[in-house]
């Protein structure tokens, strides 16, 4: 018996489907709570040979799916797009209810279509959480820096330099002598933004240190590769998970958006890269490639003209 689950924020709907006949044996609606989970498990015990198919087990259904996996249940993750296709093809309409969605999730798992087995959370989940937190902090810092640039542009001639830091902005503000109420307000707002920028930089440094500790505990050797630091290594592991989930290196290339796509029209054939797929993972691979190209170019240069990355050209007197 396959028990399909249609999860929602406040409730979950279960539908037990016989895979042999694709008919509903029973259905149940429970609250999205631990008490509801226990009611669901007691109800499911009437089917000794059971499997679970949770729609969107990496989203709204994550907590229930992990709760079931921790108790030794076999759980499949069914994407919502797959249940939508099954629902429309089987009924010939777009009619949608929680019971129908749960049955569609069970049907996808029975057909071994787009469903994937849910495993317990491990180090890859930790890396994904750290990577998402850093991405949010980096976006927050960009917003604060843009706001600070806008205020300083109206407060000082020409504004601040493009690569603004909390230290440079604070130094610039110390030289500002506001004469009107508007200028005093702008300076106060700029000082607030400098404090927020300094806090964002501290948070970014802290999350990078936590990434380094997590990588040391995991024992990965990714950082031995040129172009991969702590942040990039965490992104690679967090975005891809376990490598065994990809059938081949070609499947990984497609997932990362680096596999060429053939476009043919008559006798003319060309290739282009995908603009979809996982863009963060694509960005990490691009950064690694660019760094390795620069290192290779530097190593090919004559010894007399080669400079270390920290070396600067001599200035004329």
N, C-alpha and C positions, 0 to 999 in steps of 0.2 A: 504494500500500500504506500502511495506517495501522498504526503500531506503538504499541500500548497498553502503558503502564507502570504496574505496581502497586508503588509504592515502600514500603520498610520501612527501619527504622533500620540493619539489618545487611545487607540484600540487596534487589535490585530484580528484578522479574520482567517480562519483555517478551513480548508476544504480537503477532505480525504478522497482521493481518486484512485480507482482500481486501474492500473496500467494496462491490464488485459482487455478490458471493455471500455476504458476511458469514460466510466460513469461515476457519478458522485455517490459515495457511501454514507457520508455524514459531513456536517459542517458545524462550526462553532465560532462565536465571537467573544473575545476576552478583552479585558482592559490591558493597556500597555503598562503593566506593573509587575512586580515580583509575584504578587498573589495571583495575577492573571496568568503568568507563566506557569505557576504550579497547577492551576486549573487546566491549562492547556496540556500539560504533561499527563495529568491523571486521565483526561479524556482520550489522549493518544494511546494509552496503554491497552486499549481494546484492540489495537492493531499491533500484534507482536513483531511482525516483519514489516517495518516501516522505514521510510526515508522522508526527509524534509526538503522542500523546495521553497526558499525564501526569496521573494522578489526584492531586488535591490538590497542584498545582504551587506553591501559596503556603505549603505546610506541609512535610511530609516530602520532597516531590518538588522543593522549591525549588532545591536545589543542582544536581541533575541537569538540571532544566529550563533553568536559567541557563547551565550548561555546554554544553548543546546549542545554545541560542540564540547563544552566543558563537562557535560554529563554523558559523553560517549555516543551521542547521536550522529548519524550521517546526514550532513546538511549540504545542499546545493545552493549556489548563488545564481539567480535567474535575473538577467537584466530586464528592465521595464520595457525596452523596445521589443524584446522577444515575446513577452506576454501580450503586447499590443498586436503583434502580427498574428499570433495564435488566435486571439480573441476575434479579430476581424475576419480571418480566413475560415474559422470554424462556424461562425454565426452569420457571416455575410453582412454585418452591420457594425456600427460603432457603439452599440449598447454596452454600457460599462457599469458593473456593480462590484462590490468587494468580493462577493462569492465567485463571480465569474473571473475576476483577476486571480484569485487564489487557485481556481481550477486551471487557468491558463498556465500559471507557474508550474503546477504539477505536471501538466502535459509536456511542457518544455523539458523538464527533468526526465520524464518517462521516455522521451524520444532521443535523449542524450544530445540535444541540440546545442544551444549557447550556454547551457548550465555548466558551472565549474564548482568543484568541491571546495567547501569552506574549511579552512584550517585554523587552528588556534593562533592567536596573535603572538608574534615573536619579535626578534630584533628588527626585522624590516618595518614593523609597525612603529617602533620607537624612532627609527630613522625618518620615516615618513612624517611623524608628528613634529620632529625637530626641524625638518626641511620646510614644512608648511609654516611653522612659527617664524622661522627666519625670513621666509618670503613675505609674510605679513609685516614683519618689522622693517624690512627693507622698503616695502611700498609706503609704509607710514613715514619713514625718514625722508623719502622723496617728496611726499606731500608737504611735510613740515619745511623742508628746504625750499620748495617752490613758494610757499606762503611767505617765508622769510625774505626771499628774493624780491617778491612783490612789494613788501613793506619797505625794505631798504632802498628800492628803486625810487620811491616817492620821498624818502627821507634824506638821501645823500645823492650828490651828483653822480650819475652813472651807475649807482647801486654797488653791489658787492661783486667780487670775482665769481666766475662760474662754479669752480670747485669750492663751494663754501663749507666752512666748518664752524663749529660752535666757538672755537678760539678766535678765528679771524673775524667772525661777526661781532663777538664781544669787544674786540679791539676797535673795530670800526664804530661801534655804538658809543664807546667812551669819548670819541672825538666829536660827537654830535651834541650841539647845544640848541635844544628846541626853543623857539621864540613864541610859538602860538599854541593854542589848545590842541589843534589837530596834530601838530608835530610832537607834542608831549604824549598824546595818545598813541601815535605811531611808534614812538620810542618804547613806551611801556609794552605794547603788543610785540615789538621786536624782541624785547628782553624775555618775554614769556616764551616766544618761539625758540630763542637760544637755549633756554632751560629744557624745553621739550626735545630739541635737537641733541643736546648733551645726554639726556636720558635715553634717547633712541640709540645713540652710539654705544652707551654703556650696555644696553640690552643686547645689541648685536654682538658685542665682544663676549658677553656672558653666554649667549646661545652658541657661539662658535667654540668656546671652551668646553661646553657640554657636548658638542658634537665630537670634539677631539677625544674626550673621555669615553664616549660611547664607542667610537671606532677602536680605541685601544682595548676596551673590554671585549669587543667582537673579534679582534685579531685579524681584520682584513688587511690585505697587502695592496689595495688599490692605490694608496698614496705613494707607493714605490714607482708608479708610472708617471712619466713626465707630464705635467699639465694638470695633475689631479691633487688638489689639496683637501682639507677636511670638509669644506662646504660642498665641493663637487662630489667627493666620495659619498657623503651622506645623501646627496640628491640622486646619485646613480642607484644606490641600494634602495633608498626609499621609494623611488619611482618605478623601479623594475621588479622589486621583490626578489623571490628566488629565481635563479636563472633557469631551473628545470621547467618552469611553466611555459617557456617558449619552445616550440617544436624544433626550431633550428635558428641559426644566426640570421637567416633571411626573415624569419618571423619577428625577431627582435628588431631588425632594421626597419621593417614595416611599422612596427609599434612606435619606434622612435622617430619616424618620419624622415629617415635618411635613405630609404630605398628609392631608386629612380622609378618614375611612373612613365610608361610608354604612351605616347600620343601619336596615333597614325591617322593620316588622311590621304588616301590614294597611295601614291608612290613616296610620299614624304613622311618620314618617321623621325620623331625627336623624343627627347626625354626631359623630364623636369622633376624636381623634388616636391614632395607632398607639403602642403601648407596646413595640414590638419595634424592629427595624431597628438602625441604628448609633446607640447612645445617646450616645457621646462627641461625635459630630458634631451630634446633636440638642441636646446641652447647649451646644455652642459657638454654634449659631444662636440658641438662647434667650438666651444672655448678650449677644449682639450686639443682639438685638431689645430687650431690657430697657434696655441702655445707650442706644440710640438714642431710645427713648421718654422716658427721663429727660432727655436732652439737648434733645429737642423741647419737653418740658414746661418746662424751665428757660428756653429761648429765648422762649417765649410769655409769660413773666412780665413785669410792668412793670420798667423799668430801675431804678427806685428800690428795688425789693424783690429784684432778682436778685443772687445771690451767686455768686462763683467757687467751683469744687469744693473749693478748699483753705481758703476763708474759714470762719470759725467765728462763731456768734452771740456778741454781747457779753454778758458776765456782769454781774450786778448787783453793785454795791460792797457 
